[in-house]
Amino acid sequence: MAQTQGLVQRLKLTDTLILAWAYIGPTPSNTELLIVRSATGQPPDEAAFRGALAEALSAALASRQQVIASHDNNSAEITLLQVLAT
């Protein structure tokens, strides 16, 4: 399991198969692109979890709080998100 830590530098939210595109890193020119996929065909609790991930990224961007995004080593899909206290 890999982790990417930093500020949410840019964020694009959509209502398509990818709910969120998040550029996370220490500076705007040093980021990693990670995504939150839609839960199409998944149970309602999975859809709610993925929506909450997108909302947490948005809140972290607005408040300039650092995050730790967990994802598989060979994947850009966020599976867990921690928002760090300031």
C-alpha positions in Angstrom: 0.0 0.0 0.0 1.4 3.4 -1.0 0.7 6.7 0.5 0.9 10.2 -1.0 1.0 13.1 1.5 0.7 16.8 0.9 -1.8 19.6 0.1 -4.6 19.1 -2.4 -3.1 21.5 -5.0 -5.9 21.1 -7.6 -9.2 19.2 -7.6 -11.7 18.5 -10.3 -15.0 17.0 -9.3 -17.3 15.4 -11.8 -20.4 13.1 -11.9 -18.9 10.6 -14.3 -17.0 7.3 -13.8 -14.3 9.3 -12.0 -15.7 11.4 -9.2 -12.6 13.3 -8.4 -9.2 14.1 -9.9 -6.9 15.3 -7.1 -3.4 16.6 -7.6 -1.7 16.1 -4.2 1.8 17.2 -3.2 3.9 19.7 -1.4 3.8 22.4 -4.1 1.7 23.1 -7.2 4.6 22.0 -9.4 5.3 18.8 -7.5 2.2 16.7 -7.3 0.9 13.2 -7.9 -2.5 12.7 -9.7 -4.8 10.5 -7.8 -8.5 9.7 -8.5 -11.7 8.6 -6.8 -13.7 6.3 -9.0 -17.5 6.2 -9.1 -19.2 3.2 -7.4 -21.3 2.3 -10.4 -23.0 -1.0 -9.7 -21.8 -1.1 -6.1 -23.9 -1.1 -3.0 -25.2 2.3 -1.6 -22.7 2.3 1.2 -19.8 2.0 -1.2 -21.2 4.9 -3.3 -21.5 7.0 -0.1 -18.0 6.2 0.9 -16.6 7.3 -2.4 -18.7 10.5 -2.4 -17.3 11.2 1.1 -13.8 10.8 -0.2 -14.5 13.4 -2.9 -16.1 15.8 -0.3 -13.1 15.4 2.1 -10.7 16.3 -0.7 -12.7 19.4 -1.5 -12.8 20.4 2.2 -9.0 19.8 2.5 -8.4 22.0 -0.6 -10.6 24.8 0.8 -9.1 24.8 4.2 -5.5 24.1 3.0 -5.1 21.0 5.2 -2.6 18.3 4.4 -3.9 14.9 3.5 -2.5 11.4 3.3 -4.1 9.5 0.5 -3.6 5.7 0.5 -3.6 3.8 -2.8 -2.3 0.5 -4.2 1.4 0.6 -5.3 0.5 0.4 -9.0 -2.8 2.4 -8.9 -3.9 6.0 -8.7 -7.2 5.2 -7.1 -7.6 6.5 -3.6 -8.8 3.8 -1.2 -8.4 5.7 2.1 -7.9 9.4 3.0 -6.7 11.0 6.2 -7.0 14.8 6.6 -4.4 16.0 9.0 -5.2 18.5 11.8 -3.5 21.9 11.5 
